[in-house]
Amino acid sequence: MITMQKLKDLGLNHLSEAVLKRLTQNHIITLLDFLQEDEMKLSALTKLRLNVILSVRAEILTKFSAPIINGTTLLKRISETRTVLNTGILSLDSILLGGIPVGYITELCGLAGSGKTQLSLQLAVNCARRLENTILYIDTKGDFSAIRIQKILDANGCSHKDMAEIMYRIRVVHIWTMEDLVELFKSLNDKTLIINNLALIIVDSLPCLMMQYIGDENKIGFNLLNTLVNYSRFIGNQLNVGIIYINVQTRWIDNDILDVEDDDMSSALREPTYIEKRNRCLGKYWQNIPAVVLLLEKLEDSATDKDSAQIKVTVINSNIARNVNSQCFLNLNALGVI
């Protein structure tokens, strides 16, 4: 912090070696010490006139204070800073109160085959259709489909030129280990990797990289995940981008053991009772990391033909707005997710 720098290192006018020595003898060593001390006392200790002390303080404020911004400039800056990324899907934007939150981690989770990757591709396409946006799509499963994106764009009437431009703005990176993913985010954080107009980062998916650390007694996986979360939060805020992680929901069927009051009832005659349990992967640490969690469920009975399906999307967790349990229904077909 600049306020903890030593006065002798700042090269301030009027603070000669003799003056600095007197200040040090009176435990006034740092910039903060000087600013917090009474002006009259400083004048007496340094044997400098009061107007000189005030001049030194003015020099400090000029050098190290943030620039003054008037109300009009501040309002313009706030209006130009995006807080959400529109998904391009009206019903989804509605339950998200405008779109994917910028500067935060958003999670898409659901059972296998629930449409997570399809929705991710659609979000990448919709975001990239805005000329100023670049999307970083991190594929950890090796199933990113440029052909699927091309079909979506073609079905929506895009020209070949527009298709090429949109697909160019979706930068795809294949990552196979947590170490490589952390290194990628570190390079974004350190600005050794610069992606112009970056608006959205999608990681599809995170559990694929964490599976190798199941039962990890050395906590290597936890440490990598924690580092990734810290980089993600910093990048989201500093680069003003939205970050989406794809997670997997698991389903377990357990026998339910009931206490039966009727002792005459034979246990052999009881019908077995089962309870379905669903959990999000990545453990307890991850559960409250995302600011927003969207649960996807494919409604099998809703499809009118084999090439379409309906997906229910529910906000099951939100740390930034009161929209928990908000729901919408999306259609998955040749046009994409709409």
Stockholm file with secondary structure:
# STOCKHOLM 1.0

chainA/1-338         MITMQKLKDLGLNHLSEAVLKRLTQNHIITLLDFLQEDEMKLSALTKLRLNVILSVRAEILTKFSAPIINGTTLLKRISETRTVLNTGILSLDSILLGGIPVGYITELCGLAGSGKTQLSLQLAVNCARRLENTILYIDTKGDFSAIRIQKILDANGCSHKDMAEIMYRIRVVHIWTMEDLVELFKSLNDKTLIINNLALIIVDSLPCLMMQYIGDENKIGFNLLNTLVNYSRFIGNQLNVGIIYINVQTRWIDNDILDVEDDDMSSALREPTYIEKRNRCLGKYWQNIPAVVLLLEKLEDSATDKDSAQIKVTVINSNIARNVNSQCFLNLNALGVI
#=GR chainA/1-338 SS CGGGSBGGGTTCTTCCHHHHHHHHHTTCCBHHHHHHSCHHHHHHHHTCCHHHHHHHHHHHHHHHSCCCCCHHHHHHHHHHSCSEECCSCHHHHHHTTTSEETTSEEEEEESTTSSHHHHHHHHHHHHHTSTTCEEEEEESSSCCCHHHHHHHHHHTTCCHHHHHHHHHTEEEEECCSHHHHHHHHHHHHHTSSCCTTEEEEEEECSHHHHGGGTTCTTCHHHHHHHHHHHHHHHHHHHTTCEEEEECCEEEEEEECCCCCSCTTSCGGGSCCCEEEEEEESSHHHHHTSCSEEEEEEEEGGGCSSTTCEEEEEEEEEESSSSCTTCEEEEEEETTEEC
#=GC SS_cons         CGGGSBGGGTTCTTCCHHHHHHHHHTTCCBHHHHHHSCHHHHHHHHTCCHHHHHHHHHHHHHHHSCCCCCHHHHHHHHHHSCSEECCSCHHHHHHTTTSEETTSEEEEEESTTSSHHHHHHHHHHHHHTSTTCEEEEEESSSCCCHHHHHHHHHHTTCCHHHHHHHHHTEEEEECCSHHHHHHHHHHHHHTSSCCTTEEEEEEECSHHHHGGGTTCTTCHHHHHHHHHHHHHHHHHHHTTCEEEEECCEEEEEEECCCCCSCTTSCGGGSCCCEEEEEEESSHHHHHTSCSEEEEEEEEGGGCSSTTCEEEEEEEEEESSSSCTTCEEEEEEETTEEC
//
